[in-house]
Amino acid sequence: MKKMQFLIPALLCILLPALTAHAQDGRKIRLGVEGAYPPFSSIGPDGKLKGFDIDIANALCEQMKAQCTMVQQEFDGMIPSLQAKKIDAVVASMSITEERKKVVDFTDKYYRTPARFVAKKNSGLKIDPAGLKGKRIGVQRTTIHDRFATDVFKESEIVRYAKQNDVFLDLAAGRLDGAILDWIAASEGFLKSPAGQDFSFQGPIYVDFNYFGVGAGIAVRKGDTALKEDFNAAIKAIRANGTYKKLQDKYFTFDVFGN
């Protein structure tokens, strides 16, 4: 009997960590996603979410053995929803900037791309503050591109939209003189589409860290260190095991992770 009294605590010391680890498997995480930012996030003909962000989110959840629910909403509502605990994390191509880090915590980046200006081919526009004076520039509201355009092109009319797709619609319809956005979103979501055939990239490539940050990361609530580190470990794991490259190659012909 005395031997059993010693054995039980010893067995509990061995089993409890395993039981605790197993309890983390299947934990529930609500992810804020957009669904209107191709090729990163959009709604397919079948009504289901698709895109690079969505595939990355699913891969990370699988790596973490978590039960994730995608909560679709507009981009400018992501951080308020996170703070209100309506979602637990944001996987929506959200750039890691010093301004945003004041209100949310970020994982390491999972990709990084620059910004570009898009306008009609042969528009003759000079892409600088003087050349765009009085011109209508479309941006997605509350994005890094919104902040950049507002600060730099002070004498232009900055037209803000809830969804990037709406920027494309007005650009194609001639209601905008140009737009500033992520260059992949511009290329894959607009320039390669029938509506974008008469448009092209113009002006410089924008990479200013003060505006565009160090890449897109997953946002979590301030102080949620455990979830942030779990995501970081999962990002490293899918990079190491080839999953990331497989998903990247599904959408891009280059290294989207960046420097």
C-alpha positions in Angstrom: 0.0 0.0 0.0 2.8 2.4 0.8 4.4 1.7 -2.6 1.1 2.6 -4.2 1.0 5.9 -2.2 4.3 6.9 -3.7 3.4 5.6 -7.2 0.2 7.7 -7.6 1.8 11.1 -7.2 4.6 10.0 -9.5 2.2 8.9 -12.1 0.3 12.2 -11.8 3.5 14.2 -12.4 4.0 12.3 -15.6 0.4 12.3 -16.9 -0.8 15.8 -15.9 1.5 17.7 -18.4 0.4 15.3 -21.2 -3.3 15.8 -20.2 -2.8 19.6 -20.1 -1.1 19.6 -23.5 -3.9 17.4 -24.9 -6.5 19.9 -23.5 -4.9 22.6 -25.7 -5.6 20.5 -28.8 -8.9 21.5 -30.2 -9.1 24.8 -28.4 -11.4 27.3 -30.1 -10.0 30.4 -31.8 -12.1 33.0 -33.7 -10.3 34.5 -36.6 -11.2 37.8 -38.2 -11.0 37.6 -42.0 -12.1 39.9 -44.8 -13.3 38.1 -47.9 -12.9 41.1 -50.2 -9.2 41.3 -50.8 -8.1 39.0 -53.6 -5.9 37.0 -54.0 -5.4 37.1 -50.2 -9.1 36.7 -49.2 -12.3 36.5 -51.2 -15.5 34.6 -51.6 -15.5 31.9 -54.2 -18.4 30.9 -56.5 -19.5 28.3 -54.0 -19.9 31.0 -51.3 -16.8 29.8 -49.4 -13.9 31.9 -48.3 -10.7 31.4 -50.2 -7.3 33.0 -50.8 -3.7 33.1 -49.4 -4.8 34.5 -46.0 -7.5 31.9 -45.6 -5.1 29.0 -46.6 -2.4 30.3 -44.2 -5.0 30.6 -41.4 -6.2 27.0 -41.9 -2.6 25.7 -42.1 -1.7 27.5 -38.8 -4.8 26.2 -37.1 -4.0 22.7 -38.2 -0.4 23.0 -37.0 -1.7 24.3 -33.6 -4.4 21.6 -33.5 -7.0 24.3 -32.9 -10.6 24.6 -33.9 -10.8 27.8 -35.8 -13.9 29.7 -36.8 -13.6 32.3 -39.6 -15.5 35.5 -38.8 -15.9 37.6 -41.9 -16.1 41.4 -41.6 -14.9 44.7 -43.1 -11.2 45.5 -42.5 -11.8 48.7 -40.5 -13.8 46.8 -37.9 -11.1 44.2 -37.2 -9.2 45.9 -34.4 -12.4 47.1 -32.6 -13.8 43.5 -32.8 -10.5 42.2 -31.4 -10.6 44.7 -28.5 -14.2 43.9 -27.8 -13.4 40.2 -27.7 -15.6 39.3 -30.5 -12.7 37.6 -32.2 -9.4 36.3 -30.9 -7.0 37.1 -33.8 -6.9 38.9 -37.2 -5.6 37.1 -40.3 -6.3 39.8 -42.9 -3.1 41.0 -44.5 -2.8 43.5 -41.6 0.6 45.3 -41.8 2.7 45.4 -38.6 3.2 49.1 -37.9 4.3 51.0 -34.8 0.9 52.8 -34.8 -1.1 49.6 -34.6 1.3 48.1 -32.1 0.0 50.7 -29.6 -3.3 49.0 -29.5 -2.7 45.3 -30.5 0.1 42.8 -30.4 1.4 41.2 -33.6 3.0 37.9 -34.4 6.1 37.7 -36.7 5.3 38.5 -40.3 3.9 35.9 -42.6 4.5 37.9 -45.8 5.7 41.3 -47.0 5.0 43.2 -50.2 5.3 46.9 -51.2 2.7 49.4 -52.3 2.1 50.9 -55.8 0.1 53.5 -57.5 -2.3 52.3 -60.2 -3.8 54.6 -63.0 -5.0 54.5 -66.6 -2.2 53.6 -69.1 -0.7 56.7 -70.7 -2.5 58.9 -68.1 0.4 61.3 -68.1 0.1 61.6 -64.4 3.3 62.6 -62.5 3.1 60.5 -59.3 4.1 63.0 -56.7 2.3 65.5 -54.5 2.4 68.2 -57.2 1.4 66.0 -60.0 -1.6 64.6 -58.2 -2.9 67.9 -56.9 -6.7 68.0 -57.2 -6.8 64.3 -58.3 -9.1 61.7 -56.8 -7.1 58.9 -55.2 -8.9 55.8 -54.0 -7.8 53.8 -50.9 -9.2 51.2 -48.6 -10.3 52.9 -45.4 -8.0 52.7 -42.3 -5.2 50.8 -44.2 -1.6 51.8 -44.3 -2.3 53.0 -47.9 -5.0 55.3 -46.5 -2.6 56.8 -44.0 0.2 57.2 -46.5 -2.0 58.9 -49.1 -3.5 61.2 -46.5 -0.1 62.3 -45.2 1.8 62.6 -48.5 -0.8 63.7 -51.1 -2.3 66.5 -49.0 -3.7 68.5 -52.0 -5.4 65.4 -53.6 -8.9 64.2 -52.8 -8.5 60.9 -50.9 -11.6 58.8 -51.5 -12.0 56.0 -48.9 -13.8 52.7 -49.3 -14.7 49.9 -46.9 -13.6 47.3 -49.4 -10.7 47.1 -51.9 -13.1 45.7 -54.5 -15.1 48.9 -54.4 -11.9 50.9 -55.2 -11.4 48.7 -58.3 -15.0 49.3 -59.4 -14.8 53.1 -59.2 -11.3 53.0 -60.8 -12.6 51.1 -63.8 -15.6 53.3 -64.0 -13.5 56.4 -64.3 -14.6 57.9 -60.9 -11.0 57.9 -59.7 -7.8 59.2 -61.2 -5.8 56.4 -59.5 -5.4 54.2 -56.4 -2.7 53.3 -53.9 -2.6 49.7 -52.6 -0.6 46.6 -52.1 1.0 45.7 -55.4 0.0 42.0 -55.4 -3.6 43.0 -54.6 -3.4 45.4 -57.5 -1.8 42.9 -59.9 -3.8 39.8 -59.1 -7.1 41.4 -58.1 -7.3 44.1 -60.7 -4.7 44.5 -63.4 -5.0 40.9 -64.6 -8.8 41.1 -64.7 -10.7 42.3 -67.8 -11.7 45.5 -65.9 -8.0 46.3 -65.3 -6.7 45.9 -68.9 -6.4 49.6 -69.5 -4.6 50.3 -66.3 -1.0 49.9 -65.1 1.4 50.5 -62.2 2.8 54.0 -62.3 5.4 55.9 -60.2 7.7 54.5 -57.5 7.6 51.4 -55.4 6.6 52.4 -51.8 8.4 50.6 -48.9 8.7 53.3 -46.2 8.8 51.4 -42.9 7.1 54.3 -41.1 4.0 53.8 -43.2 4.1 50.3 -44.5 5.7 48.5 -41.6 7.7 45.3 -41.7 5.2 42.9 -43.3 1.7 41.4 -42.6 1.3 39.7 -39.3 -1.5 38.2 -37.2 -3.0 40.6 -34.7 -4.0 39.5 -31.2 -5.2 41.4 -28.2 -2.7 43.3 -26.1 -1.1 41.0 -23.6 -2.3 37.7 -25.2 1.3 36.5 -25.3 0.5 32.8 -25.2 -1.6 33.0 -28.4 0.9 35.2 -30.1 3.8 32.8 -29.4 1.7 29.8 -30.5 1.1 31.5 -33.8 4.8 32.3 -34.1 5.7 28.7 -33.5 3.2 27.6 -36.1 4.5 30.1 -38.7 8.0 28.8 -38.2 6.7 25.2 -38.4 4.9 25.6 -41.7 7.9 27.5 -43.1 10.1 24.6 -42.1 7.9 21.7 -43.2 7.2 23.0 -46.7 3.5 23.8 -46.2 4.1 27.6 -46.5 5.9 27.2 -49.9 3.1 24.9 -51.2 0.5 27.5 -50.3 2.7 30.3 -51.7 3.2 28.6 -55.0 -0.6 28.1 -55.3 -0.9 31.9 -55.7 2.4 33.4 -56.6 5.4 32.8 -58.8 7.9 34.5 -56.4 8.8 34.5 -52.7 6.0 36.5 -51.0 7.6 36.1 -47.6 10.2 38.8 -48.5 13.2 40.0 -46.6 
